[in-house]
């Protein structure tokens, strides 16, 4: 079964300095049909105005991944980490027993476009940890680049859950196929471009959830199609 969630069906929030779209219930957006998908709890697509950001706030027992599409994001946390992440960078924070952090757009003139992802961990009250990797466009071009996994293979970020996150930039007319093992599920989030997923046309911000499917077959329809693919237990 394949279920499509259109971009316009997502939750929406406009706070002046922040424009956000929510794939799953979050803050003031509540939809009992879209609380989570397997262990995937959150995909927020955020646009942060220049010089603005999220002040220090806490997290606990959540695997948090940040994927920057455009601009930059400055991160500081109670573990002592501080960095600026840019397109190609993927940041990972396992909140575990508890961590606080802040995220700001350090630019004075360019908005930051990012996707924030939460995955429910497979253990509670673990020791917090942090990681960061760069996956340049060449590593994602016309292939599925593994950016996060439970075992850290292929130099991916090692997360506390049986979930694998892939990133890709598929050239117009090119195709990809990802096998889905029995008992596993997939969620595809299109960042930009146009894509066909198992015959379903997708545009920027659209997503598809796959259950009891043996494979995900993809074709870029117009220009480059950038997307994230989650393979979930």
C-alpha positions as CSV (number, residue, x, y, z in Angstrom):
1,X,0.0,0.0,0.0
2,X,1.3,3.5,-0.9
3,X,-0.2,6.6,0.7
4,X,0.5,10.0,-0.6
5,X,0.6,13.1,1.7
6,X,0.6,16.3,-0.3
7,X,2.5,19.4,0.8
8,X,-0.6,21.4,1.3
9,X,-2.0,18.8,3.7
10,X,0.9,19.4,6.2
11,X,0.5,21.5,9.3
12,X,1.5,25.1,8.8
13,X,2.8,27.8,11.2
14,X,4.0,31.4,10.4
15,X,5.7,33.1,13.3
16,X,7.2,36.0,11.3
17,X,10.8,34.9,11.8
18,X,9.9,31.2,11.2
19,X,7.7,29.6,8.5
20,X,7.3,25.9,9.2
21,X,5.5,22.9,7.6
22,X,4.8,19.8,9.8
23,X,4.4,16.4,8.3
24,X,3.3,15.0,11.6
25,X,1.3,16.4,14.5
26,X,3.4,19.1,16.3
27,X,2.7,22.1,18.4
28,X,-0.7,23.6,17.4
29,X,-1.0,21.2,14.5
30,X,-2.9,18.0,15.5
31,X,-4.1,15.3,13.2
32,X,-4.8,11.9,14.7
33,X,-4.1,10.3,11.3
34,X,-0.6,11.7,11.2
35,X,1.0,11.3,14.7
36,X,4.0,9.4,13.4
37,X,5.0,6.7,10.9
38,X,6.6,3.8,12.6
39,X,9.5,5.3,14.6
40,X,9.5,8.4,12.5
41,X,8.0,11.1,14.8
42,X,8.7,14.4,13.1
43,X,9.6,16.1,9.8
44,X,9.5,19.8,10.1
45,X,10.5,21.9,7.1
46,X,11.6,25.2,8.4
47,X,12.5,28.6,6.9
48,X,14.3,30.7,9.4
49,X,14.7,34.5,8.8
50,X,18.2,36.1,8.9
51,X,19.6,36.7,12.4
52,X,16.7,34.7,14.0
53,X,16.4,31.2,15.5
54,X,15.4,28.9,18.3
55,X,16.6,30.0,21.7
56,X,17.9,27.4,24.2
57,X,15.3,24.7,24.8
58,X,15.4,21.1,26.1
59,X,15.0,17.6,24.5
60,X,14.9,14.2,26.1
61,X,14.8,10.6,24.7
62,X,14.7,11.6,21.0
63,X,17.1,11.1,18.0
64,X,17.3,14.4,16.3
65,X,18.7,14.9,12.8
66,X,19.0,18.3,11.0
67,X,19.4,18.5,7.2
68,X,20.3,21.9,5.8
69,X,18.9,22.7,2.3
70,X,20.0,26.3,2.0
71,X,21.8,28.9,4.1
72,X,23.4,28.0,7.4
73,X,22.4,27.1,11.0
74,X,24.5,27.7,14.1
75,X,24.2,25.1,16.8
76,X,25.2,25.2,20.5
77,X,24.3,22.7,23.2
78,X,24.8,21.8,26.8
79,X,27.2,19.0,25.7
80,X,29.7,21.7,24.8
81,X,29.2,21.4,21.0
82,X,29.2,24.4,18.8
83,X,29.2,24.5,15.0
84,X,27.7,26.0,11.9
85,X,26.1,23.6,9.5
86,X,25.5,24.2,5.8
87,X,24.0,22.4,2.8
88,X,25.5,18.9,2.6
89,X,25.9,18.8,6.3
90,X,23.7,16.4,8.5
91,X,23.8,17.0,12.2
92,X,22.8,14.4,14.8
93,X,21.9,14.8,18.4
94,X,20.8,11.9,20.6
95,X,19.0,13.7,23.5
96,X,19.0,10.6,25.8
97,X,18.8,11.6,29.5
98,X,18.4,15.3,28.5
99,X,20.1,18.1,26.6
100,X,19.5,21.7,25.8
101,X,20.5,23.5,22.6
102,X,19.9,26.6,20.5
103,X,19.8,27.0,16.7
104,X,20.2,30.3,14.9
105,X,20.6,31.6,11.4
106,X,24.0,33.4,11.6
107,X,23.4,35.3,8.3
108,X,22.3,38.9,8.1
109,X,20.7,38.6,4.7
110,X,19.9,35.0,3.8
111,X,17.2,32.8,5.1
112,X,18.0,29.2,6.2
113,X,16.0,26.3,4.8
114,X,16.2,23.1,6.8
115,X,14.5,19.9,7.7
116,X,14.4,18.8,11.3
117,X,13.7,15.1,11.9
118,X,12.9,13.3,15.1
119,X,13.1,9.5,15.4
120,X,11.9,7.7,18.5
121,X,15.0,5.9,20.0
122,X,15.1,2.2,20.9
123,X,16.3,2.9,24.4
124,X,15.5,5.5,27.0
125,X,17.8,7.5,29.4
126,X,20.8,6.8,27.3
127,X,23.9,9.0,27.4
128,X,23.4,12.0,25.1
129,X,25.7,12.2,22.1
130,X,26.4,14.4,19.1
131,X,27.6,13.8,15.6
132,X,28.0,15.6,12.3
133,X,28.9,14.6,8.7
134,X,29.1,16.2,5.3
135,X,27.6,14.5,2.3
136,X,28.4,16.5,-0.8
137,X,26.3,16.5,-3.9
138,X,28.5,14.1,-5.7
139,X,27.9,11.5,-3.0
140,X,24.1,11.9,-3.4
141,X,23.9,12.4,-7.2
142,X,21.8,9.7,-8.9
143,X,22.3,7.3,-6.0
144,X,21.0,6.7,-2.5
145,X,23.5,8.0,0.0
146,X,23.2,6.5,3.5
147,X,23.5,9.3,6.0
148,X,22.2,7.6,9.2
149,X,21.9,4.0,10.3
150,X,21.9,1.9,13.5
151,X,25.4,0.5,12.8
152,X,27.2,3.5,11.2
153,X,28.2,1.7,8.0
154,X,29.4,3.6,5.0
155,X,30.5,6.4,7.3
156,X,26.9,7.2,8.2
157,X,25.8,8.7,11.5
158,X,25.1,6.0,14.0
159,X,21.6,6.4,15.6
160,X,19.8,4.6,18.3
161,X,17.1,3.0,16.2
162,X,16.6,0.4,13.5
163,X,16.1,3.1,10.9
164,X,18.1,4.1,7.8
165,X,18.0,7.5,6.3
166,X,19.2,8.1,2.7
167,X,19.6,11.3,0.8
168,X,19.6,11.7,-3.0
169,X,19.6,14.2,-5.8
170,X,18.2,12.5,-8.9
171,X,18.8,14.0,-12.3
172,X,15.9,14.6,-14.7
173,X,14.8,11.3,-16.4
174,X,17.0,9.2,-14.2
175,X,15.6,6.3,-12.1
176,X,16.4,4.6,-8.8
177,X,15.0,1.5,-7.1
178,X,15.2,0.7,-3.4
179,X,14.1,-2.8,-2.3
180,X,12.0,-2.9,0.9
181,X,12.6,-6.1,2.9
182,X,9.6,-8.0,4.4
183,X,8.4,-6.4,7.6
184,X,9.9,-3.0,6.8
185,X,8.4,0.3,5.8
186,X,9.4,3.4,3.9
187,X,8.7,7.1,3.9
188,X,9.9,9.4,1.2
189,X,10.0,13.2,1.6
190,X,10.6,15.3,-1.5
191,X,12.6,18.4,-0.7
192,X,12.4,20.0,-4.2
193,X,11.8,19.1,-7.8
194,X,9.2,16.6,-9.2
195,X,9.4,12.9,-8.8
196,X,7.4,9.8,-9.6
197,X,7.3,7.2,-6.8
198,X,5.7,3.8,-7.6
199,X,3.6,5.6,-10.2
200,X,2.6,8.4,-7.9
201,X,3.5,12.0,-9.0
202,X,5.1,14.1,-6.3
203,X,5.9,17.8,-6.1
204,X,8.0,19.8,-3.7
205,X,7.0,19.1,-0.1
206,X,5.0,16.0,-1.0
207,X,5.6,12.6,0.7
208,X,4.7,9.0,0.3
209,X,4.4,6.2,2.9
210,X,4.9,2.6,1.8
211,X,3.5,-0.4,3.7
212,X,3.7,-4.0,2.5
213,X,5.5,-3.0,-0.7
214,X,8.5,-4.9,-2.0
215,X,10.3,-1.9,-3.6
216,X,10.2,1.8,-4.1
217,X,10.7,2.8,-7.8
218,X,11.6,6.4,-8.5
219,X,12.0,8.6,-11.5
220,X,12.8,12.3,-11.6
221,X,10.3,14.1,-13.8
222,X,11.5,17.7,-14.2
223,X,15.0,18.9,-13.3
224,X,16.8,17.7,-10.3
225,X,14.7,16.0,-7.6
226,X,16.2,16.1,-4.0
227,X,14.6,13.8,-1.5
228,X,15.1,11.9,1.8
229,X,14.2,8.3,2.1
230,X,13.5,6.5,5.5
231,X,13.7,2.7,5.7
232,X,12.0,1.8,8.9
233,X,11.4,-1.3,11.0
